[in-house]
Amino acid sequence: MTICVLVTFPGLSDHGTMKAIYTMPGHLIRRLQQLSASIFAERMREAGVDLTSPQFAALAMLQEHPGIDQATLAGMIAHDRATIGGVIERLCAKGLIERRTNPKDRRAKVLALTPEGAERIAHIRPIVEEMQRNLLVGLDEEEKREFIRLATKVAVAGNDRTRAPLRMPPEKPADKTGTD
């Protein structure tokens, strides 16, 4: 079954009515990724920060989960091992994170923010949060919530079909110390 939706883009004169590729979900998702990456890069430039979106995701996750290993970080931000390796190398070179020997397994390395990394994430998190509020231009608040709900539903349903699925580590059991 083919679904044809006519979309009108203001300012495109003779090409104002479009169909086919312009309404395909894959094409629209790619365009939204372009929009997101462009706005992220612009906001970081304005803030005088040399950071990519995957680097921000890594820093934010390490702020919330200090001491995780590289493979766990990759799963938590849905990046493959090769990509996360480059992200980690660049963040180490910028002095924002450090690798430490895992005290429980001396062969393994764990990751942590440096003081400069903690300062950087504290500085840019409000910028990124503001950018997120403005990313879905053209949608009212209810439509933004619905877009996020539907996009989340699709991402969760297709998670295991990607080459880098989102993987959260198992939750640690609650500490049962104390008296009953």
C-alpha positions in Angstrom: 0.0 0.0 0.0 1.4 3.4 -1.0 0.5 6.5 1.1 0.6 9.7 -0.8 0.5 12.9 1.2 0.8 16.3 -0.4 2.9 18.8 1.4 3.1 22.5 0.7 6.3 24.3 1.6 5.9 28.1 1.6 8.4 29.9 -0.6 9.1 27.1 -3.0 7.1 28.8 -5.9 6.5 26.2 -8.7 7.7 23.3 -6.6 5.3 24.1 -3.7 3.4 20.8 -3.9 5.5 17.7 -3.4 5.0 14.0 -2.9 7.0 10.8 -3.0 10.4 11.2 -1.2 9.4 14.2 0.8 6.9 12.3 2.8 8.8 9.1 3.2 9.6 8.5 6.9 13.3 7.6 6.2 13.8 10.8 4.3 12.1 12.9 7.0 14.1 11.3 9.8 17.3 12.0 7.9 16.2 15.7 7.4 15.4 16.0 11.1 18.9 14.6 12.0 20.4 17.2 9.7 18.4 19.9 11.4 19.4 18.6 14.9 23.1 18.3 14.0 23.2 21.7 12.4 21.5 23.5 15.3 23.7 21.6 17.8 26.9 22.7 16.0 25.7 26.3 15.7 24.8 26.5 19.4 28.2 25.0 20.4 30.0 27.5 18.1 28.1 30.4 19.7 29.1 29.1 23.1 32.7 28.8 22.0 32.7 25.1 22.7 34.3 22.5 20.5 32.0 19.5 21.1 29.9 17.2 18.9 26.5 15.8 19.8 27.9 12.2 20.5 30.6 13.8 22.7 28.0 15.7 24.7 26.0 12.4 25.1 29.1 10.7 26.4 29.9 13.5 28.9 26.2 13.7 30.1 26.1 9.9 30.6 29.4 9.9 32.5 28.1 12.7 34.7 25.2 10.5 35.6 27.1 7.2 35.7 30.7 7.8 36.7 33.0 4.8 36.5 31.3 2.9 33.8 33.4 1.2 31.1 33.6 2.0 27.5 31.4 -0.8 26.3 28.7 0.1 28.8 28.9 3.8 27.8 28.5 2.7 24.1 25.3 0.8 24.9 23.9 3.5 27.0 24.1 6.1 24.2 23.5 3.6 21.4 26.9 3.9 19.6 28.9 1.1 18.2 32.3 0.2 19.7 34.3 1.7 16.9 32.5 5.1 17.1 32.6 5.3 20.8 36.4 4.5 20.7 36.9 7.7 18.6 34.6 9.7 20.8 36.5 8.6 24.0 39.9 9.3 22.4 38.8 12.9 21.4 37.4 13.6 24.9 40.5 12.3 26.5 42.6 14.5 24.2 40.5 17.5 25.2 41.1 16.7 28.9 37.4 16.2 29.5 37.5 12.5 30.6 40.0 10.1 31.9 40.5 6.4 31.8 41.2 4.7 35.1 42.0 1.1 35.9 38.9 -0.7 37.2 39.6 -1.6 40.9 37.5 -4.8 40.5 39.2 -5.9 37.3 42.7 -4.5 36.7 42.5 -5.4 33.0 39.5 -3.2 32.4 39.3 0.6 32.2 36.6 2.8 33.6 35.8 6.3 32.5 35.2 9.4 34.5 34.8 13.1 33.9 37.8 15.3 34.8 37.1 18.5 36.7 37.3 20.3 33.4 34.8 17.8 31.9 32.4 18.4 34.8 32.7 22.1 34.3 32.1 21.8 30.6 29.0 19.7 30.9 27.6 22.1 33.6 28.2 25.0 31.2 26.7 23.4 28.1 23.8 21.3 29.5 21.5 24.4 29.8 22.4 25.3 26.2 21.5 21.8 24.9 18.3 21.7 27.0 17.2 25.1 25.5 18.1 23.8 22.0 15.9 20.8 22.6 12.9 23.0 23.5 13.4 24.9 20.3 14.2 22.0 17.9 10.7 21.0 17.0 9.9 24.4 15.5 6.4 24.6 14.0 4.9 22.3 16.7 2.8 23.5 19.6 3.5 22.0 23.1 0.9 19.2 22.7 2.3 18.3 19.3 5.9 18.3 20.6 4.8 15.8 23.4 3.1 13.6 20.8 6.1 13.7 18.5 8.4 12.7 21.3 5.9 9.9 22.3 5.7 8.5 18.8 9.4 8.9 18.0 10.2 7.0 21.3 7.7 4.3 20.4 9.4 3.8 17.0 12.9 3.9 18.5 12.0 1.3 21.2 10.2 -1.0 18.8 13.2 -0.9 16.4 16.0 -0.9 18.9 17.2 -4.5 18.3 17.3 -3.9 14.5 20.1 -1.4 14.7 23.8 -2.0 14.6 24.2 -0.1 17.9 21.1 -0.8 20.0 20.5 1.1 23.2 21.6 -1.1 26.1 21.2 -0.1 29.7 23.2 -1.9 32.3 21.3 -4.1 34.8 20.2 -2.1 37.8 22.2 -2.8 40.9 20.2 -4.4 43.7 19.3 -2.0 46.5 21.7 -2.0 49.4 20.1 -4.1 52.1 22.2 -2.7 55.0 20.4 -1.4 58.0 18.0 -2.8 60.5 14.6 -4.2 60.0 
